[in-house]
Amino acid sequence: MTAIRNLCTVAKRALLSSPGCVCQPSAVAVRHISFSPRQVTSDASFHSVSFSETDHPKVLITGGLGQLGVGLAILLRKRFGKNNVILSDIRKPPSNVFHSGPFIYSDILDYKNLREIVVNNRITWLIHYSALLSAVGEANVALARSVNITGLHNILDIAAEHGLRLFVPSTIGAFGPTSPRNPTPDLCVQRPRTIYGVSKVHAELMGEYYHHRYGLDFRCLRYPGIISADSQPGGGTTDYAVQIFHDAIKTGKFECNLKSDTRLPMMYIDDCLRATLEVMEAPADTLSMRTYNINAMSFTPEELAQEIQKQMPELDVTYDVDHIRQAIADSWPMNFDDSNARNDWGWKHEYDLPELVQTMLNYIGTETCMARVN
């Protein structure tokens, strides 16, 4: 053994002293071991991994089969390439979604599964859409707590560990009855009364904490009610503003579950998806905060019905108030102040109420006619 040690010592000295050798001790390859905020010491720090401006991000969208995921994937694939955007969900995708680009199974409550996806696909952006919405969450608080909070913790830890740029949407539901309602600023008392709202305030604060504590590149937009023609209502309090178009075209009648004068901030889905892309692409030094309000319009069920009746005067609207949804709506903002988003990164909406109504009627009307022909 002594002879072997002596031989190794002589060989090492010869290598380092040889004039033709470019090896230096500092150049010796080292294996770096990844670690998670679940395991870090108190003085640890994370910093987002930067990528070349000429490189496209590799994007993972969780909860991808919800109202926004498929639409965002289409937008991002046009910009970054089909194979650079991966949709994921725990549900089986419809055929058109499955064949339109990469889709994988992803359970946000399975930390190991998520981590493998991020590593194996070299993810750099994570869009976290998995959540139970307001009315559904109130019907199953335990499940909402698990998905909206425990799932978020998994996402935060993995994003910090791997230096991802993370987007988590928030909502008008993050405010409560003691919040200023008209308009509602970015920074004010929140204190929501639903598990959905509580979980979104938690997401905002945890994301900002991880940003300041670990350097996580966390970005968040508080969405108003989102109106989309190509997805069905998903259990939210603002669902009436989507359902009214489907019922107007199919039956000419609509029964609204909110009071006629319930004013809420709303946005057409194209504006919402574009805002999400814009805030994700915004240079970090332009962001004065990490959570922004965004807004486009604000209307009541009565005002929406009147705008539709300009083109469909035969539409009959009645009201049968759901007291749970009404209580939720009465605690939410009537109008968003989104001046910080407009000033910091140039947010500007394109759809007002007349454009929204025209677009929705055109789209759903065409789809309905095609379905009847087939």
QUIHU-V256983 format. One record per residue. RES is the residue in one small letter. PSI is psi in degrees with one decimal (NA if undefined). OMEGA is omega in whole degrees, -180 to 180 (999 if undefined). Layout:
# QUIHU-V256983
((RES:PSI:OMEGA) (RES:PSI:OMEGA))
This chain:
# QUIHU-V256983
((m:-38.1:180) (t:-39.0:180) (a:-39.3:180) (i:-44.5:179) (r:-43.7:-179) (n:-40.8:179) (l:-42.7:179) (c:-40.6:-179) (t:-44.3:179) (v:-43.5:-179) (a:-42.5:-180) (k:-43.5:179) (r:-38.3:-179) (a:-41.3:-180) (l:-45.0:-175) (l:-24.0:-179) (s:-11.2:-178) (s:129.3:-178) (p:-21.0:-179) (g:-1.8:-177) (c:132.0:180) (v:7.5:-178) (c:137.8:174) (q:150.6:-179) (p:-34.5:-177) (s:-14.4:-177) (a:0.2:-179) (v:130.9:-178) (a:136.7:180) (v:140.7:177) (r:120.5:179) (h:130.7:-179) (i:124.7:179) (s:152.7:175) (f:162.9:-173) (s:155.8:173) (p:-18.3:176) (r:-17.3:-173) (q:2.9:-169) (v:161.0:174) (t:170.7:-173) (s:-20.5:-178) (d:12.8:-179) (a:157.1:178) (s:141.4:177) (f:149.9:174) (h:138.6:-179) (s:140.0:176) (v:125.2:180) (s:148.3:175) (f:156.7:-176) (s:146.3:179) (e:-23.5:-180) (t:-13.1:179) (d:145.2:174) (h:145.4:173) (p:154.4:172) (k:116.6:-166) (v:134.7:170) (l:128.9:177) (i:115.7:175) (t:157.8:-177) (g:36.6:-168) (g:-14.1:-179) (l:9.8:176) (g:-167.9:-175) (q:-33.8:-170) (l:-25.4:-170) (g:-48.1:-177) (v:-43.4:179) (g:-40.4:179) (l:-37.7:178) (a:-40.9:178) (i:-46.1:-180) (l:-46.8:-177) (l:-34.9:179) (r:-34.2:175) (k:-33.0:-176) (r:-39.8:-171) (f:-6.7:-177) (g:142.6:-173) (k:-43.2:-173) (n:-4.7:179) (n:1.7:-179) (v:117.1:-177) (i:120.4:172) (l:145.7:176) (s:153.8:178) (d:173.2:174) (i:-4.3:-179) (r:158.3:177) (k:127.1:-177) (p:150.4:171) (p:160.0:-173) (s:-42.7:-177) (n:-35.0:178) (v:-43.6:-178) (f:-38.6:-176) (h:-1.6:-177) (s:-11.6:-179) (g:178.3:-176) (p:133.3:176) (f:134.5:178) (i:158.3:173) (y:133.8:178) (s:122.6:178) (d:113.1:-175) (i:-13.6:176) (l:-5.6:179) (d:94.9:-175) (y:-44.5:-178) (k:-41.9:179) (n:-44.9:179) (l:-43.9:-178) (r:-41.5:178) (e:-40.4:179) (i:-46.6:-179) (v:-44.1:-178) (v:-49.1:-174) (n:-27.6:-178) (n:5.5:177) (r:49.5:-178) (i:138.9:175) (t:-27.3:174) (w:137.8:176) (l:121.0:177) (i:113.6:-171) (h:94.3:-179) (y:-5.7:-178) (s:122.4:178) (a:153.3:168) (l:131.0:-176) (l:-177.8:-166) (s:-59.3:-175) (a:-40.2:178) (v:-40.8:179) (g:-38.5:178) (e:-27.7:179) (a:-18.4:-180) (n:77.5:-173) (v:-40.1:-178) (a:-43.6:179) (l:-40.6:178) (a:-40.7:179) (r:-42.0:-179) (s:-50.9:-177) (v:-48.6:-171) (n:-25.1:-177) (i:-55.3:179) (t:-43.4:178) (g:-40.5:177) (l:-42.4:-179) (h:-40.8:177) (n:-45.0:-179) (i:-45.8:-179) (l:-45.4:-178) (d:-42.4:-179) (i:-40.9:179) (a:-41.8:179) (a:-42.5:-178) (e:-37.8:-173) (h:12.7:174) (g:40.0:-178) (l:157.4:165) (r:120.2:-171) (l:128.9:173) (f:126.1:174) (v:119.4:180) (p:146.0:168) (s:-159.3:-163) (t:162.4:169) (i:-24.1:180) (g:-6.1:178) (a:-2.7:178) (f:166.0:-176) (g:-173.9:-174) (p:-19.4:179) (t:-0.5:178) (s:146.8:171) (p:135.2:-169) (r:-21.1:-173) (n:89.5:0) (p:168.3:176) (t:118.8:-179) (p:172.8:178) (d:-43.4:-176) (l:114.7:179) (c:178.4:173) (v:135.8:-180) (q:-77.4:174) (r:65.1:179) (p:165.3:-177) (r:9.7:177) (t:155.3:178) (i:-32.9:176) (y:-49.4:180) (g:-43.2:179) (v:-42.8:-179) (s:-30.9:180) (k:-37.5:173) (v:-41.6:177) (h:-42.8:180) (a:-43.8:179) (e:-49.2:-175) (l:-40.6:178) (m:-40.3:178) (g:-43.3:179) (e:-35.4:176) (y:-46.8:179) (y:-33.2:177) (h:-48.7:-178) (h:-34.3:-175) (r:-41.3:-173) (y:-3.3:-177) (g:15.5:179) (l:133.2:178) (d:78.2:-177) (f:134.1:179) (r:141.2:-173) (c:137.5:173) (l:135.8:171) (r:105.7:-180) (y:141.5:165) (p:-169.1:173) (g:131.1:-176) (i:129.2:-177) (i:124.6:-176) (s:138.8:-179) (a:-26.5:-171) (d:19.0:174) (s:149.5:-179) (q:154.0:177) (p:142.1:-173) (g:21.1:176) (g:21.6:179) (g:163.2:-179) (t:-26.8:180) (t:11.2:-177) (d:-26.6:-178) (y:-33.4:-175) (a:-10.6:171) (v:-45.9:-175) (q:-32.8:-178) (i:-35.1:-180) (f:-43.9:179) (h:-45.9:-178) (d:-36.3:-180) (a:-42.6:-177) (i:-37.8:-175) (k:-39.5:-173) (t:-17.6:-176) (g:8.8:180) (k:147.4:177) (f:132.7:176) (e:116.5:-175) (c:138.3:-179) (n:8.2:173) (l:158.6:177) (k:152.0:-174) (s:-24.2:-176) (d:18.8:-179) (t:105.7:-177) (r:129.3:179) (l:150.3:175) (p:140.1:-176) (m:164.8:-179) (m:140.4:173) (y:146.3:-171) (i:-36.1:-180) (d:-39.4:175) (d:-41.5:-179) (c:-46.8:-178) (l:-39.3:179) (r:-40.4:178) (a:-38.8:180) (t:-45.5:177) (l:-42.5:-177) (e:-41.8:-180) (v:-31.2:177) (m:-31.3:-180) (e:-11.6:-177) (a:135.1:175) (p:139.1:-176) (a:-33.9:-176) (d:-7.0:176) (t:-9.2:-175) (l:110.6:179) (s:-11.7:177) (m:173.2:-178) (r:-9.6:178) (t:121.1:-176) (y:143.5:162) (n:144.2:165) (i:147.2:-176) (n:161.1:176) (a:-51.7:-178) (m:168.6:177) (s:126.9:-178) (f:169.0:177) (t:163.8:174) (p:-37.9:180) (e:-43.0:179) (e:-38.4:177) (l:-45.0:179) (a:-41.4:-180) (q:-37.2:178) (e:-39.3:177) (i:-38.5:-178) (q:-16.5:173) (k:-30.1:178) (q:-22.1:179) (m:73.0:-174) (p:-18.2:-179) (e:-7.4:-179) (l:126.7:180) (d:117.4:-178) (v:127.4:175) (t:169.4:-175) (y:125.9:174) (d:93.7:-167) (v:127.4:171) (d:112.6:-170) (h:-28.6:178) (i:-48.3:180) (r:-35.6:180) (q:-41.0:178) (a:-38.5:177) (i:-48.6:-178) (a:-36.7:-179) (d:-15.9:178) (s:-3.3:-175) (w:163.6:177) (p:148.6:172) (m:-25.8:-178) (n:140.4:180) (f:137.7:166) (d:108.3:-179) (d:29.2:-176) (s:-32.1:179) (n:-41.2:178) (a:-39.5:-180) (r:-36.8:-179) (n:-40.3:-173) (d:-49.2:-174) (w:18.8:168) (g:26.3:180) (w:136.0:177) (k:122.4:-180) (h:159.5:-179) (e:-24.8:-175) (y:121.3:167) (d:-177.8:-173) (l:-48.0:-180) (p:-42.4:179) (e:-38.3:178) (l:-50.4:-177) (v:-45.6:-180) (q:-44.9:-179) (t:-45.1:-179) (m:-45.1:-179) (l:-40.5:178) (n:-46.2:-175) (y:-52.4:-176) (i:-36.8:177) (g:-43.4:179) (t:-45.0:180) (e:-41.7:-179) (t:-42.2:179) (c:-41.3:179) (m:-39.3:180) (a:-38.5:180) (r:-38.9:179) (v:-41.9:-179) (n:NA:999))
